[in-house]
Amino acid sequence: MRTKASLFMSCSLALFLVGCGKTNPMLEQHPDFIGKWQSDHDTLVIEKNGQVEYRHKETEEKQTAHSDVEMSSRSDLKASITQFDQKQFQIGQGEFGQVFRIDRAPYQQNQHWQMQLNGQVYTKQ
């Protein structure tokens, strides 16, 4: 009886691990997007299973005659890809989502992978 239970658990674990390693169908046609990307203000991690982490940090400095003010904003979003085509991809939905316009798909320049989304150049880390 223990042998059957152990065999069942081993098979279940193997199926689970194979499922985790599978590429999201939306990314199968766009494998060059998978990876960790960095721009001046953003970090974008696209996993092959379709999960995406997006971090945006922006700092703005203003100087007046009497003071220097530094304002900072940060947003973090972790969601699945919900739409992907040649022009754009979306993670999440509605106010809990983000659309990325693909200005230039991943390409190699000076031995580094880059892409341009929403007007920003990202470099693969």
DSSP file with accessible surface (Angstrom, degrees, kcal/mol):
  #  RESIDUE AA STRUCTURE BP1 BP2  ACC     N-H-->O    O-->H-N    N-H-->O    O-->H-N    TCO  KAPPA ALPHA  PHI   PSI    X-CA   Y-CA   Z-CA
    1    1 A M     >        0   0  190      0, 0.0     4,-1.9     0, 0.0     5,-0.2   0.000 360.0 360.0 360.0 -40.8    0.0    0.0    0.0
    2    2 A R  H  >  +     0   0  214      1,-0.2     4,-2.6     2,-0.2     5,-0.2   0.840 360.0  56.7 -64.9 -34.5    2.8    2.4    0.8
    3    3 A T  H  > S+     0   0  115      2,-0.2     4,-2.6     1,-0.2    -1,-0.2   0.915 107.3  47.9 -63.5 -41.5    4.5    1.7   -2.5
    4    4 A K  H  > S+     0   0  158      2,-0.2     4,-2.6     1,-0.2    -2,-0.2   0.913 112.8  48.5 -65.5 -41.4    1.3    2.7   -4.4
    5    5 A A  H  X S+     0   0   56     -4,-1.9     4,-2.6     2,-0.2    -2,-0.2   0.918 112.9  47.7 -65.1 -42.2    1.0    5.9   -2.3
    6    6 A S  H  X S+     0   0   74     -4,-2.6     4,-2.4     2,-0.2    -2,-0.2   0.911 112.7  48.8 -65.2 -40.9    4.7    6.8   -2.9
    7    7 A L  H  X S+     0   0  111     -4,-2.6     4,-2.5     2,-0.2     5,-0.2   0.924 111.7  49.5 -64.2 -43.0    4.3    6.1   -6.7
    8    8 A F  H  X S+     0   0  137     -4,-2.6     4,-2.5     1,-0.2    -2,-0.2   0.930 112.2  47.6 -62.0 -45.2    1.2    8.3   -6.8
    9    9 A M  H  X S+     0   0  124     -4,-2.6     4,-2.5     2,-0.2     5,-0.2   0.907 111.7  50.6 -63.9 -41.0    2.9   11.1   -5.0
   10   10 A S  H  X S+     0   0   75     -4,-2.4     4,-2.3     2,-0.2    -2,-0.2   0.928 112.4  46.1 -63.0 -43.9    6.0   10.8   -7.2
   11   11 A C  H  X S+     0   0   68     -4,-2.5     4,-2.4     2,-0.2    -2,-0.2   0.909 112.8  50.4 -66.2 -40.5    3.8   11.0  -10.4
   12   12 A S  H  X S+     0   0   47     -4,-2.5     4,-2.2    -5,-0.2    -2,-0.2   0.922 111.5  48.0 -63.0 -44.3    1.8   13.9   -9.1
   13   13 A L  H  X S+     0   0  102     -4,-2.5     4,-2.6     2,-0.2     5,-0.2   0.918 110.6  51.5 -63.5 -41.6    4.9   15.8   -8.2
   14   14 A A  H  X S+     0   0   52     -4,-2.3     4,-2.3     1,-0.2    -2,-0.2   0.926 110.7  48.0 -62.9 -43.2    6.4   15.1  -11.7
   15   15 A L  H  X S+     0   0  131     -4,-2.4     4,-2.3     2,-0.2    -1,-0.2   0.902 111.1  51.6 -64.0 -39.8    3.2   16.4  -13.4
   16   16 A F  H  X S+     0   0  136     -4,-2.2     4,-2.0     2,-0.2    -2,-0.2   0.937 110.8  47.3 -62.6 -45.5    3.2   19.5  -11.2
   17   17 A L  H  X S+     0   0  105     -4,-2.6     4,-1.3     2,-0.2    -2,-0.2   0.892 111.3  50.6 -66.0 -37.9    6.8   20.3  -12.1
   18   18 A V  H  < S+     0   0  106     -4,-2.3     4,-0.4    -5,-0.2     3,-0.3   0.927 110.1  51.1 -65.5 -40.2    6.3   19.7  -15.8
   19   19 A G  H >< S+     0   0   49     -4,-2.3     3,-0.9     1,-0.2    -2,-0.2   0.885 107.6  52.7 -64.1 -38.0    3.2   22.1  -15.6
   20   20 A C  H 3< S+     0   0   65     -4,-2.0    -1,-0.2     1,-0.2    -2,-0.2   0.808 107.7  51.9 -68.0 -29.5    5.3   24.8  -13.9
   21   21 A G  T 3< S+     0   0   34     -4,-1.3    -1,-0.2    -3,-0.3    -2,-0.2   0.470  85.4 112.7 -87.6  -0.5    7.9   24.7  -16.6
   22   22 A K    <   -     0   0  139     -3,-0.9     2,-0.3    -4,-0.4    -3,-0.0  -0.481  69.6-118.7 -78.4 141.9    5.5   25.1  -19.5
   23   23 A T        -     0   0   41     -2,-0.2    26,-0.3     1,-0.1     5,-0.1  -0.597  31.9-107.2 -78.8 136.1    5.6   28.2  -21.6
   24   24 A N    >>  -     0   0   28     24,-3.7     3,-1.6    -2,-0.3     4,-1.0  -0.370  27.3-124.2 -58.4 134.8    2.4   30.3  -21.6
   25   25 A P  H 3> S+     0   0   94      0, 0.0     4,-0.5     0, 0.0     3,-0.4   0.824 110.8  57.3 -55.7 -32.0    0.7   29.9  -25.0
   26   26 A M  H 34 S+     0   0   66      1,-0.2     3,-0.2     2,-0.1    -2,-0.1   0.766 109.5  45.5 -69.6 -24.2    0.7   33.7  -25.5
   27   27 A L  H X4 S+     0   0    0     -3,-1.6     3,-1.2    21,-0.2    -1,-0.2   0.570  88.1  85.9 -94.8  -9.4    4.5   33.7  -25.1
   28   28 A E  H 3< S+     0   0  101     -4,-1.0    -1,-0.2    -3,-0.4    -2,-0.1   0.865  96.5  42.2 -60.0 -34.4    5.2   30.7  -27.4
   29   29 A Q  T 3< S+     0   0  153     -4,-0.5    -1,-0.3     1,-0.2    -2,-0.1   0.520 121.9  42.3 -85.9  -7.4    5.2   33.0  -30.4
   30   30 A H    X   +     0   0   24     -3,-1.2     3,-1.7     1,-0.1     4,-0.3  -0.325  62.8 148.4-134.8  53.4    7.2   35.7  -28.5
   31   31 A P  G >   +     0   0   74      0, 0.0     3,-1.3     0, 0.0    -1,-0.1   0.755  64.9  71.8 -66.1 -21.5   10.0   33.9  -26.6
   32   32 A D  G 3  S+     0   0   80      1,-0.3    75,-0.1    -3,-0.1    -2,-0.0   0.702  89.0  63.0 -67.2 -17.4   12.4   36.8  -26.9
   33   33 A F  G <  S+     0   0    7     -3,-1.7    -1,-0.3    -6,-0.2    13,-0.2   0.703  79.5 103.8 -77.9 -19.6   10.3   38.8  -24.4
   34   34 A I    <   +     0   0   39     -3,-1.3     2,-0.3    -4,-0.3    13,-0.2  -0.429  62.2  50.7 -69.1 132.4   10.9   36.3  -21.6
   35   35 A G  E    S-A   46   0A  21     11,-2.6    11,-2.8    -2,-0.1     2,-0.5  -0.829  92.9 -48.9 138.8-173.2   13.4   37.5  -19.0
   36   36 A K  E     -A   45   0A 102     89,-0.4    89,-3.1    -2,-0.3     2,-0.4  -0.877  52.1-171.8-101.5 127.1   14.3   40.4  -16.7
   37   37 A W  E     -AB  44 124A   0      7,-3.3     7,-2.7    -2,-0.5     2,-0.4  -0.918   5.2-163.7-122.4 144.9   14.3   43.8  -18.4
   38   38 A Q  E     +AB  43 123A  64     85,-2.2    85,-2.8    -2,-0.4     5,-0.2  -0.987  10.2 172.2-132.2 134.0   15.5   47.2  -17.0
   39   39 A S        -     0   0   10      3,-2.9    83,-0.1    -2,-0.4    81,-0.0  -0.638  55.2 -82.8-120.2-172.5   14.9   50.8  -18.1
   40   40 A D  S    S+     0   0  156     81,-0.4    82,-0.1    -2,-0.2     3,-0.0   0.859 126.8  11.6 -60.7 -35.6   15.7   54.1  -16.5
   41   41 A H  S    S+     0   0   79      1,-0.1    16,-2.6    17,-0.1     2,-0.3   0.544 120.6  63.1-118.4 -13.3   12.6   53.9  -14.3
   42   42 A D  E     - C   0  56A   0     14,-0.2    -3,-2.9     2,-0.0     2,-0.4  -0.870  48.9-160.0-125.5 153.1   11.2   50.4  -14.6
   43   43 A T  E     -AC  38  55A  23     12,-2.3    12,-2.7    -2,-0.3     2,-0.4  -0.997  16.9-174.7-123.1 132.7   11.9   46.8  -14.0
   44   44 A L  E     -AC  37  54A   0     -7,-2.7    -7,-3.3    -2,-0.4     2,-0.6  -0.985   5.7-172.3-132.5 117.9    9.9   44.3  -15.9
   45   45 A V  E     -AC  36  53A  30      8,-2.7     8,-2.2    -2,-0.4     2,-0.6  -0.961   3.7-172.3-114.1 115.0   10.2   40.5  -15.3
   46   46 A I  E     -AC  35  52A   1    -11,-2.8   -11,-2.6    -2,-0.6     2,-0.2  -0.938   8.6-159.5-110.2 113.4    8.4   38.3  -17.8
   47   47 A E    >   -     0   0   72      4,-2.9     3,-2.2    -2,-0.6   -23,-0.1  -0.626  27.4-117.8 -90.8 154.4    8.4   34.6  -16.8
   48   48 A K  T 3  S+     0   0   94      1,-0.3   -24,-3.7    -2,-0.2   -21,-0.2   0.756 112.6  63.4 -67.1 -18.8    7.7   31.9  -19.4
   49   49 A N  T 3  S-     0   0   67    -26,-0.3    -1,-0.3     2,-0.1     3,-0.1   0.466 123.0-102.3 -82.7   1.1    4.6   30.8  -17.5
   50   50 A G  S <  S+     0   0    0     -3,-2.2    31,-2.1     1,-0.3     2,-0.3   0.385  78.0 135.4  97.1  -3.2    3.0   34.3  -18.2
   51   51 A Q  E     - D   0  80A  56     29,-0.2    -4,-2.9    40,-0.1     2,-0.4  -0.603  34.3-167.0 -78.5 139.9    3.5   35.9  -14.8
   52   52 A V  E     -CD  46  79A   0     27,-2.7    27,-2.1    -2,-0.3     2,-0.5  -0.990  15.3-161.2-132.0 135.3    4.9   39.4  -15.0
   53   53 A E  E     -CD  45  78A  46     -8,-2.2    -8,-2.7    -2,-0.4     2,-0.5  -0.981  14.2-173.6-111.8 127.3    6.3   41.7  -12.3
   54   54 A Y  E     -CD  44  77A  17     23,-3.4    23,-2.6    -2,-0.5     2,-0.4  -0.985   4.7-178.4-125.3 124.0    6.3   45.4  -13.1
   55   55 A R  E     -CD  43  76A  94    -12,-2.7   -12,-2.3    -2,-0.5     2,-0.4  -0.992   2.3-174.1-123.5 127.5    8.0   48.0  -10.9
   56   56 A H  E     +CD  42  75A  30     19,-3.0    19,-2.6    -2,-0.4     2,-0.4  -0.978   5.3 174.8-123.3 128.6    7.9   51.7  -11.8
   57   57 A K  E     + D   0  74A 113    -16,-2.6     2,-0.4    -2,-0.4    17,-0.2  -0.994   2.7 177.5-135.3 127.8    9.9   54.3   -9.8
   58   58 A E  E     - D   0  73A  83     15,-2.7    15,-2.7    -2,-0.4     2,-0.4  -0.997   8.8-166.6-133.8 136.1   10.1   57.9  -10.7
   59   59 A T  E     - D   0  72A  62     -2,-0.4     2,-0.4    13,-0.2    13,-0.2  -0.976   4.2-170.8-122.8 135.5   11.7   60.8   -8.9
   60   60 A E  E     - D   0  71A  93     11,-3.4    11,-3.5    -2,-0.4     2,-0.5  -0.991   6.0-158.2-128.6 131.0   11.2   64.4   -9.7
   61   61 A E  E     - D   0  70A 135     -2,-0.4     2,-0.4     9,-0.2     9,-0.2  -0.919   8.5-174.0-110.1 134.4   13.2   67.3   -8.3
   62   62 A K  E     - D   0  69A 107      7,-3.4     7,-3.4    -2,-0.5     2,-0.5  -0.992   5.6-161.5-127.6 136.0   11.9   70.8   -8.2
   63   63 A Q  E     + D   0  68A 147     -2,-0.4     2,-0.3     5,-0.2     5,-0.2  -0.955  10.6 176.4-118.0 133.7   13.8   73.9   -7.2
   64   64 A T        -     0   0   83      3,-3.1     3,-0.1    -2,-0.5    -2,-0.0  -0.740  49.4 -94.6-119.8 178.1   12.3   77.1   -6.1
   65   65 A A  S    S+     0   0  100     -2,-0.3     3,-0.1     1,-0.2    -2,-0.0   0.794 124.6  32.9 -63.8 -25.1   14.0   80.3   -4.8
   66   66 A H  S    S+     0   0  184      1,-0.2     2,-0.3     0, 0.0    -1,-0.2   0.594 123.5  10.8-110.8 -13.5   13.4   79.1   -1.2
   67   67 A S        -     0   0   57     -3,-0.1    -3,-3.1     2,-0.0     2,-0.5  -0.995  54.9-125.8-160.8 162.7   13.6   75.3   -1.3
   68   68 A D  E     -D   63   0A 120     -2,-0.3     2,-0.4    -5,-0.2    -5,-0.2  -0.973  29.7-168.0-112.1 129.0   14.5   72.1   -3.1
   69   69 A V  E     -D   62   0A  67     -7,-3.4    -7,-3.4    -2,-0.5     2,-0.5  -0.971   8.0-166.5-122.5 132.6   11.8   69.5   -3.3
   70   70 A E  E     -D   61   0A 127     -2,-0.4     2,-0.4    -9,-0.2    -9,-0.2  -0.980   7.4-169.9-118.6 123.2   12.2   65.9   -4.3
   71   71 A M  E     -D   60   0A  81    -11,-3.5   -11,-3.4    -2,-0.5     2,-0.4  -0.916   3.3-171.4-112.7 141.5    9.0   63.9   -5.1
   72   72 A S  E     -D   59   0A  76     -2,-0.4     2,-0.4   -13,-0.2   -13,-0.2  -0.988   5.8-173.8-134.1 139.2    9.1   60.2   -5.6
   73   73 A S  E     -D   58   0A  66    -15,-2.7   -15,-2.7    -2,-0.4     2,-0.4  -0.979   4.3-177.1-131.3 148.3    6.4   57.8   -6.8
   74   74 A R  E     -D   57   0A 154     -2,-0.4     2,-0.4   -17,-0.2   -17,-0.2  -0.999   4.7-177.5-144.6 139.1    6.5   54.0   -7.0
   75   75 A S  E     -D   56   0A  59    -19,-2.6   -19,-3.0    -2,-0.4     2,-0.4  -0.999   5.1-166.8-138.9 140.1    4.1   51.4   -8.2
   76   76 A D  E     +D   55   0A  89     -2,-0.4     2,-0.4   -21,-0.2   -21,-0.2  -0.988   8.3 178.0-124.6 136.7    4.4   47.6   -8.2
   77   77 A L  E     -D   54   0A  41    -23,-2.6   -23,-3.4    -2,-0.4     2,-0.5  -0.996  10.2-175.7-141.6 131.4    2.2   45.2  -10.1
   78   78 A K  E     +D   53   0A 128     -2,-0.4     2,-0.3   -25,-0.2   -25,-0.2  -0.986  31.5 130.8-126.9 118.2    2.4   41.4  -10.3
   79   79 A A  E     -D   52   0A  17    -27,-2.1   -27,-2.7    -2,-0.5     2,-0.2  -0.969  52.6 -93.6-157.0 169.5   -0.1   39.8  -12.7
   80   80 A S  E     -D   51   0A  53     -2,-0.3    12,-2.4   -29,-0.2     2,-0.3  -0.569  46.3 -98.1 -88.5 153.8   -0.5   37.4  -15.6
   81   81 A I  E     +G   91   0B   6    -31,-2.1    10,-0.3    10,-0.2     3,-0.1  -0.559  40.1 177.2 -68.9 127.8   -0.4   38.3  -19.2
   82   82 A T  E     +     0   0B  52      8,-2.6     2,-0.3     1,-0.4     9,-0.2   0.561  66.0  16.3-109.7 -14.2   -4.0   38.6  -20.4
   83   83 A Q  E     +G   90   0B  50      7,-1.3     7,-2.6     2,-0.0    -1,-0.4  -0.967  60.1 174.8-158.8 141.3   -3.4   39.7  -24.0
   84   84 A F  E     +G   89   0B  23     -2,-0.3     2,-0.2     5,-0.2     5,-0.2  -0.924  14.4 141.3-153.7 123.5   -0.4   39.6  -26.4
   85   85 A D        -     0   0   65      3,-2.4     3,-0.0    -2,-0.3    -2,-0.0  -0.822  64.7 -78.1-144.3-170.5   -0.1   40.6  -30.0
   86   86 A Q  S    S+     0   0  148     -2,-0.2     3,-0.1     1,-0.2    19,-0.1   0.755 125.7  40.9 -66.5 -24.5    2.4   42.3  -32.3
   87   87 A K  S    S-     0   0  164      1,-0.3    15,-2.9    14,-0.1     2,-0.3   0.748 124.0 -13.3 -98.0 -27.8    1.4   45.8  -31.2
   88   88 A Q  E     - H   0 101B  72     13,-0.3    -3,-2.4    29,-0.0     2,-0.3  -0.988  48.0-145.2-163.7 164.6    1.0   45.5  -27.4
   89   89 A F  E     -GH  84 100B   0     11,-1.9    11,-3.2    -2,-0.3     2,-0.4  -0.974  14.3-151.5-138.9 155.8    0.6   43.2  -24.4
   90   90 A Q  E     -GH  83  99B  46     -7,-2.6    -8,-2.6    -2,-0.3    -7,-1.3  -0.972   3.2-160.6-128.3 140.5   -1.4   43.6  -21.3
   91   91 A I  E     -GH  81  98B   0      7,-2.4     7,-2.2    -2,-0.4   -10,-0.2  -0.952  65.9 -12.1-116.0 142.7   -1.0   42.3  -17.8
   92   92 A G  S    S-     0   0   12    -12,-2.4     2,-0.3    -2,-0.4     5,-0.3  -0.138  86.7 -90.8  63.3-166.2   -3.9   42.1  -15.4
   93   93 A Q    >   -     0   0  136      3,-0.4     3,-1.6     4,-0.1    -1,-0.0  -0.994  68.3 -17.5-146.4 151.0   -7.1   43.9  -16.2
   94   94 A G  G >  S-     0   0   66     -2,-0.3     3,-1.4     1,-0.3     0, 0.0  -0.206 125.9 -11.0  60.2-140.3   -8.8   47.2  -15.7
   95   95 A E  G 3  S+     0   0  172      1,-0.3    -1,-0.3     3,-0.0    -3,-0.0   0.651 138.6  58.3 -69.7 -11.8   -7.4   49.5  -13.0
   96   96 A F  G <  S+     0   0  153     -3,-1.6    -3,-0.4     2,-0.0    -1,-0.3  -0.027 102.1  73.2-103.8  31.0   -5.3   46.5  -11.8
   97   97 A G    <   -     0   0   18     -3,-1.4     2,-0.3    -5,-0.3    -5,-0.2  -0.804  62.1-147.0-135.8 176.2   -3.6   46.1  -15.1
   98   98 A Q  E     -H   91   0B  62     -7,-2.2    -7,-2.4    -2,-0.3     2,-0.4  -0.982   8.8-148.1-149.2 132.9   -1.0   47.7  -17.4
   99   99 A V  E     -H   90   0B  58     -2,-0.3     2,-0.6    -9,-0.2    -9,-0.2  -0.887   9.8-159.4-103.2 132.9   -0.8   47.9  -21.2
  100  100 A F  E     -H   89   0B   0    -11,-3.2   -11,-1.9    -2,-0.4     2,-0.4  -0.952   8.2-148.4-114.3 113.1    2.6   47.9  -22.8
  101  101 A R  E     -H   88   0B 122     -2,-0.6    17,-2.1   -13,-0.2     2,-1.1  -0.669  17.0-133.9 -77.9 127.9    2.7   49.3  -26.4
  102  102 A I  E     +E  117   0A  22    -15,-2.9    15,-0.2    -2,-0.4     3,-0.2  -0.738  33.7 167.6 -88.3  98.9    5.5   47.5  -28.3
  103  103 A D  E    S+     0   0A  62     13,-1.8     2,-0.3    -2,-1.1    14,-0.2   0.842  78.2   4.1 -77.2 -36.1    7.4   50.3  -30.1
  104  104 A R  E    S-E  116   0A 126     12,-2.1    12,-2.5    -3,-0.2    -1,-0.3  -0.905  78.7-131.4-152.6 121.2   10.2   47.9  -31.0
  105  105 A A  E     -     0   0A  50     -2,-0.3     9,-0.1    -3,-0.2   -19,-0.0  -0.175  55.3 -60.5 -65.1 163.9   10.3   44.1  -30.3
  106  106 A P  E     +     0   0A  18      0, 0.0     2,-0.3     0, 0.0     9,-0.2  -0.165  67.6 165.2 -51.8 136.3   13.4   42.6  -28.7
  107  107 A Y  E     -E  114   0A  33      7,-2.8     7,-3.1    -3,-0.1     2,-0.5  -0.950  35.9-108.9-147.6 160.0   16.6   43.1  -30.7
  108  108 A Q  E     +E  113   0A 123     -2,-0.3     2,-0.3     5,-0.2     5,-0.2  -0.844  35.0 169.3 -99.7 133.3   20.3   42.8  -30.2
  109  109 A Q  E >  S-E  112   0A  87      3,-3.1     3,-1.4    -2,-0.5    -2,-0.0  -0.966  71.2 -11.4-142.5 125.5   22.5   45.9  -30.0
  110  110 A N  T 3  S-     0   0  134     -2,-0.3     3,-0.1     1,-0.3    -1,-0.1   0.909 128.5 -54.9  51.5  45.9   26.1   45.9  -28.9
  111  111 A Q  T 3  S+     0   0  182      1,-0.2     2,-0.4     0, 0.0    -1,-0.3   0.667 119.6 106.3  64.6  17.8   25.8   42.3  -27.6
  112  112 A H  E <   -E  109   0A 107     -3,-1.4    -3,-3.1    11,-0.0     2,-0.4  -0.982  69.9-125.1-125.0 143.4   22.8   43.3  -25.4
  113  113 A W  E     +E  108   0A  83     -2,-0.4    11,-2.8    11,-0.2     2,-0.3  -0.700  38.0 171.8 -83.7 133.1   19.2   42.5  -25.9
  114  114 A Q  E     +EF 107 123A  36     -7,-3.1    -7,-2.8    -2,-0.4     2,-0.3  -0.930  14.1 180.0-135.4 161.4   16.9   45.6  -25.9
  115  115 A M  E     - F   0 122A   0      7,-1.9     7,-3.4    -2,-0.3     2,-0.5  -0.966  22.5-130.5-152.7 161.2   13.3   46.4  -26.6
  116  116 A Q  E     +EF 104 121A  60    -12,-2.5   -12,-2.1    -2,-0.3   -13,-1.8  -0.975  26.4 173.0-122.8 121.2   11.2   49.6  -26.6
  117  117 A L  E >  S-EF 102 120A   0      3,-2.3     3,-2.7    -2,-0.5   -15,-0.2  -0.989  70.2 -10.0-126.2 134.0    7.9   49.7  -24.7
  118  118 A N  T 3  S-     0   0   51    -17,-2.1    -1,-0.1    -2,-0.4   -16,-0.1   0.847 130.3 -53.8  49.1  36.7    5.7   52.8  -24.2
  119  119 A G  T 3  S+     0   0   44    -18,-0.3     2,-0.4     1,-0.2    -1,-0.3   0.442 115.5 112.8  82.1  -0.7    8.6   55.0  -25.4
  120  120 A Q  E <   - F   0 117A  47     -3,-2.7    -3,-2.3   -81,-0.0     2,-0.5  -0.870  63.4-131.9-108.4 141.7   11.2   53.5  -23.0
  121  121 A V  E     - F   0 116A  65     -2,-0.4     2,-0.4    -5,-0.2   -81,-0.4  -0.768  23.1-164.1 -90.6 126.8   14.2   51.4  -23.9
  122  122 A Y  E     - F   0 115A   0     -7,-3.4    -7,-1.9    -2,-0.5     2,-0.4  -0.900   4.5-153.8-109.5 140.7   14.6   48.3  -21.8
  123  123 A T  E     -BF  38 114A  37    -85,-2.8   -85,-2.2    -2,-0.4     2,-0.3  -0.952  22.4-118.4-115.7 135.1   17.8   46.2  -21.6
  124  124 A K  E      B   37   0A  63    -11,-2.8   -87,-0.3    -2,-0.4   -11,-0.2  -0.508 360.0 360.0 -73.6 132.1   17.7   42.5  -20.7
  125  125 A Q              0   0  140    -89,-3.1   -89,-0.4    -2,-0.3    -1,-0.1  -0.591 360.0 360.0 -90.5 360.0   19.6   41.8  -17.5
